[in-house]
Amino acid sequence: MTNHLPLVTRMPGLLAWRYSLDVAATQGQTPYFAVFEAEFADAAAMTAARTSPQGQQVAADVANYATGGAIVIHYPVQHGTG
């Protein structure tokens, strides 16, 4: 992660990012060792970032720390009130 996170921070349009290496399952073992969230203005901005030269560097670096690959999930966030 010491190489990967600096690459991530150079992605264009990145608004915020968060990660955890303390991943636990409520039942059984989790198949994941880390969770990472990247925040972009919208899906188009995320796509542009992932296809940019910087995004391609990030994708190429995944194999250096996640030998099983990575799963990318896109989800729009709904803000709660109250």
mmCIF file of the C-alpha atoms, coordinates in Angstrom:
data_MODEL
# 
_entry.id   MODEL 
# 
loop_
_atom_site.group_PDB 
_atom_site.id 
_atom_site.type_symbol 
_atom_site.label_atom_id 
_atom_site.label_alt_id 
_atom_site.label_comp_id 
_atom_site.label_asym_id 
_atom_site.label_entity_id 
_atom_site.label_seq_id 
_atom_site.pdbx_PDB_ins_code 
_atom_site.Cartn_x 
_atom_site.Cartn_y 
_atom_site.Cartn_z 
_atom_site.occupancy 
_atom_site.B_iso_or_equiv 
_atom_site.pdbx_formal_charge 
_atom_site.auth_seq_id 
_atom_site.auth_comp_id 
_atom_site.auth_asym_id 
_atom_site.auth_atom_id 
_atom_site.pdbx_PDB_model_num 
ATOM 1  C CA . MET A 1 1  ? 0.000   0.000   0.000   1.00 0.00 ? 1  MET A CA 1 
ATOM 2  C CA . THR A 1 2  ? 2.976   2.335   0.435   1.00 0.00 ? 2  THR A CA 1 
ATOM 3  C CA . ASN A 1 3  ? 3.312   2.510   -3.354  1.00 0.00 ? 3  ASN A CA 1 
ATOM 4  C CA . HIS A 1 4  ? -0.364  2.140   -4.269  1.00 0.00 ? 4  HIS A CA 1 
ATOM 5  C CA . LEU A 1 5  ? -1.899  4.915   -2.174  1.00 0.00 ? 5  LEU A CA 1 
ATOM 6  C CA . PRO A 1 6  ? 0.398   7.648   -3.550  1.00 0.00 ? 6  PRO A CA 1 
ATOM 7  C CA . LEU A 1 7  ? -0.596  6.510   -7.055  1.00 0.00 ? 7  LEU A CA 1 
ATOM 8  C CA . VAL A 1 8  ? -4.278  6.724   -6.114  1.00 0.00 ? 8  VAL A CA 1 
ATOM 9  C CA . THR A 1 9  ? -3.938  10.288  -4.827  1.00 0.00 ? 9  THR A CA 1 
ATOM 10 C CA . ARG A 1 10 ? -2.813  11.418  -8.291  1.00 0.00 ? 10 ARG A CA 1 
ATOM 11 C CA . MET A 1 11 ? -6.004  10.247  -10.011 1.00 0.00 ? 11 MET A CA 1 
ATOM 12 C CA . PRO A 1 12 ? -7.784  13.212  -11.621 1.00 0.00 ? 12 PRO A CA 1 
ATOM 13 C CA . GLY A 1 13 ? -11.120 14.162  -10.098 1.00 0.00 ? 13 GLY A CA 1 
ATOM 14 C CA . LEU A 1 14 ? -10.552 12.292  -6.833  1.00 0.00 ? 14 LEU A CA 1 
ATOM 15 C CA . LEU A 1 15 ? -12.507 14.128  -4.126  1.00 0.00 ? 15 LEU A CA 1 
ATOM 16 C CA . ALA A 1 16 ? -11.803 11.891  -1.123  1.00 0.00 ? 16 ALA A CA 1 
ATOM 17 C CA . TRP A 1 17 ? -10.575 8.420   -0.246  1.00 0.00 ? 17 TRP A CA 1 
ATOM 18 C CA . ARG A 1 18 ? -10.734 6.035   2.703   1.00 0.00 ? 18 ARG A CA 1 
ATOM 19 C CA . TYR A 1 19 ? -9.407  2.565   3.406   1.00 0.00 ? 19 TYR A CA 1 
ATOM 20 C CA . SER A 1 20 ? -9.211  -0.105  6.064   1.00 0.00 ? 20 SER A CA 1 
ATOM 21 C CA . LEU A 1 21 ? -6.890  -3.057  6.493   1.00 0.00 ? 21 LEU A CA 1 
ATOM 22 C CA . ASP A 1 22 ? -8.983  -4.311  9.419   1.00 0.00 ? 22 ASP A CA 1 
ATOM 23 C CA . VAL A 1 23 ? -11.739 -6.134  7.520   1.00 0.00 ? 23 VAL A CA 1 
ATOM 24 C CA . ALA A 1 24 ? -13.982 -8.509  9.446   1.00 0.00 ? 24 ALA A CA 1 
ATOM 25 C CA . ALA A 1 25 ? -17.061 -10.529 8.532   1.00 0.00 ? 25 ALA A CA 1 
ATOM 26 C CA . THR A 1 26 ? -20.128 -10.868 10.735  1.00 0.00 ? 26 THR A CA 1 
ATOM 27 C CA . GLN A 1 27 ? -20.148 -14.604 10.000  1.00 0.00 ? 27 GLN A CA 1 
ATOM 28 C CA . GLY A 1 28 ? -17.232 -16.788 8.964   1.00 0.00 ? 28 GLY A CA 1 
ATOM 29 C CA . GLN A 1 29 ? -14.079 -15.512 7.356   1.00 0.00 ? 29 GLN A CA 1 
ATOM 30 C CA . THR A 1 30 ? -13.977 -12.625 4.939   1.00 0.00 ? 30 THR A CA 1 
ATOM 31 C CA . PRO A 1 31 ? -12.212 -13.205 1.608   1.00 0.00 ? 31 PRO A CA 1 
ATOM 32 C CA . TYR A 1 32 ? -10.970 -9.587  1.709   1.00 0.00 ? 32 TYR A CA 1 
ATOM 33 C CA . PHE A 1 33 ? -7.894  -8.151  3.404   1.00 0.00 ? 33 PHE A CA 1 
ATOM 34 C CA . ALA A 1 34 ? -8.682  -4.507  2.639   1.00 0.00 ? 34 ALA A CA 1 
ATOM 35 C CA . VAL A 1 35 ? -11.478 -2.167  1.651   1.00 0.00 ? 35 VAL A CA 1 
ATOM 36 C CA . PHE A 1 36 ? -10.856 1.061   -0.237  1.00 0.00 ? 36 PHE A CA 1 
ATOM 37 C CA . GLU A 1 37 ? -13.350 3.782   -1.178  1.00 0.00 ? 37 GLU A CA 1 
ATOM 38 C CA . ALA A 1 38 ? -12.672 6.552   -3.663  1.00 0.00 ? 38 ALA A CA 1 
ATOM 39 C CA . GLU A 1 39 ? -15.092 9.433   -4.003  1.00 0.00 ? 39 GLU A CA 1 
ATOM 40 C CA . PHE A 1 40 ? -15.746 11.177  -7.310  1.00 0.00 ? 40 PHE A CA 1 
ATOM 41 C CA . ALA A 1 41 ? -18.361 13.735  -8.348  1.00 0.00 ? 41 ALA A CA 1 
ATOM 42 C CA . ASP A 1 42 ? -20.212 11.166  -10.449 1.00 0.00 ? 42 ASP A CA 1 
ATOM 43 C CA . ALA A 1 43 ? -19.819 7.959   -12.452 1.00 0.00 ? 43 ALA A CA 1 
ATOM 44 C CA . ALA A 1 44 ? -18.407 9.841   -15.455 1.00 0.00 ? 44 ALA A CA 1 
ATOM 45 C CA . ALA A 1 45 ? -15.666 11.373  -13.300 1.00 0.00 ? 45 ALA A CA 1 
ATOM 46 C CA . MET A 1 46 ? -14.814 7.946   -11.888 1.00 0.00 ? 46 MET A CA 1 
ATOM 47 C CA . THR A 1 47 ? -14.631 6.446   -15.377 1.00 0.00 ? 47 THR A CA 1 
ATOM 48 C CA . ALA A 1 48 ? -12.427 9.306   -16.577 1.00 0.00 ? 48 ALA A CA 1 
ATOM 49 C CA . ALA A 1 49 ? -10.101 8.822   -13.592 1.00 0.00 ? 49 ALA A CA 1 
ATOM 50 C CA . ARG A 1 50 ? -9.862  5.055   -14.073 1.00 0.00 ? 50 ARG A CA 1 
ATOM 51 C CA . THR A 1 51 ? -9.072  5.387   -17.787 1.00 0.00 ? 51 THR A CA 1 
ATOM 52 C CA . SER A 1 52 ? -6.555  8.217   -17.315 1.00 0.00 ? 52 SER A CA 1 
ATOM 53 C CA . PRO A 1 53 ? -2.809  7.469   -17.388 1.00 0.00 ? 53 PRO A CA 1 
ATOM 54 C CA . GLN A 1 54 ? -2.801  7.794   -13.588 1.00 0.00 ? 54 GLN A CA 1 
ATOM 55 C CA . GLY A 1 55 ? -5.734  5.394   -13.291 1.00 0.00 ? 55 GLY A CA 1 
ATOM 56 C CA . GLN A 1 56 ? -3.967  2.911   -15.534 1.00 0.00 ? 56 GLN A CA 1 
ATOM 57 C CA . GLN A 1 57 ? -0.928  3.063   -13.216 1.00 0.00 ? 57 GLN A CA 1 
ATOM 58 C CA . VAL A 1 58 ? -3.187  2.338   -10.246 1.00 0.00 ? 58 VAL A CA 1 
ATOM 59 C CA . ALA A 1 59 ? -4.751  -0.641  -12.041 1.00 0.00 ? 59 ALA A CA 1 
ATOM 60 C CA . ALA A 1 60 ? -1.343  -2.007  -13.036 1.00 0.00 ? 60 ALA A CA 1 
ATOM 61 C CA . ASP A 1 61 ? -0.128  -1.781  -9.434  1.00 0.00 ? 61 ASP A CA 1 
ATOM 62 C CA . VAL A 1 62 ? -2.969  -3.915  -8.006  1.00 0.00 ? 62 VAL A CA 1 
ATOM 63 C CA . ALA A 1 63 ? -1.110  -7.155  -8.722  1.00 0.00 ? 63 ALA A CA 1 
ATOM 64 C CA . ASN A 1 64 ? 1.776   -5.948  -6.547  1.00 0.00 ? 64 ASN A CA 1 
ATOM 65 C CA . TYR A 1 65 ? -0.282  -6.164  -3.358  1.00 0.00 ? 65 TYR A CA 1 
ATOM 66 C CA . ALA A 1 66 ? -3.514  -8.045  -4.165  1.00 0.00 ? 66 ALA A CA 1 
ATOM 67 C CA . THR A 1 67 ? -2.460  -11.331 -5.723  1.00 0.00 ? 67 THR A CA 1 
ATOM 68 C CA . GLY A 1 68 ? -6.105  -12.390 -6.005  1.00 0.00 ? 68 GLY A CA 1 
ATOM 69 C CA . GLY A 1 69 ? -7.022  -9.210  -7.855  1.00 0.00 ? 69 GLY A CA 1 
ATOM 70 C CA . ALA A 1 70 ? -9.476  -6.523  -6.818  1.00 0.00 ? 70 ALA A CA 1 
ATOM 71 C CA . ILE A 1 71 ? -13.210 -6.142  -7.141  1.00 0.00 ? 71 ILE A CA 1 
ATOM 72 C CA . VAL A 1 72 ? -14.410 -2.689  -8.203  1.00 0.00 ? 72 VAL A CA 1 
ATOM 73 C CA . ILE A 1 73 ? -17.936 -1.788  -7.185  1.00 0.00 ? 73 ILE A CA 1 
ATOM 74 C CA . HIS A 1 74 ? -19.666 1.426   -8.168  1.00 0.00 ? 74 HIS A CA 1 
ATOM 75 C CA . TYR A 1 75 ? -22.547 2.642   -6.074  1.00 0.00 ? 75 TYR A CA 1 
ATOM 76 C CA . PRO A 1 76 ? -24.236 6.024   -5.853  1.00 0.00 ? 76 PRO A CA 1 
ATOM 77 C CA . VAL A 1 77 ? -24.405 7.326   -2.289  1.00 0.00 ? 77 VAL A CA 1 
ATOM 78 C CA . GLN A 1 78 ? -27.669 8.514   -0.818  1.00 0.00 ? 78 GLN A CA 1 
ATOM 79 C CA . HIS A 1 79 ? -27.271 11.085  1.919   1.00 0.00 ? 79 HIS A CA 1 
ATOM 80 C CA . GLY A 1 80 ? -29.421 10.621  4.989   1.00 0.00 ? 80 GLY A CA 1 
ATOM 81 C CA . THR A 1 81 ? -31.058 13.288  7.073   1.00 0.00 ? 81 THR A CA 1 
ATOM 82 C CA . GLY A 1 82 ? -32.099 13.494  10.693  1.00 0.00 ? 82 GLY A CA 1 
# 
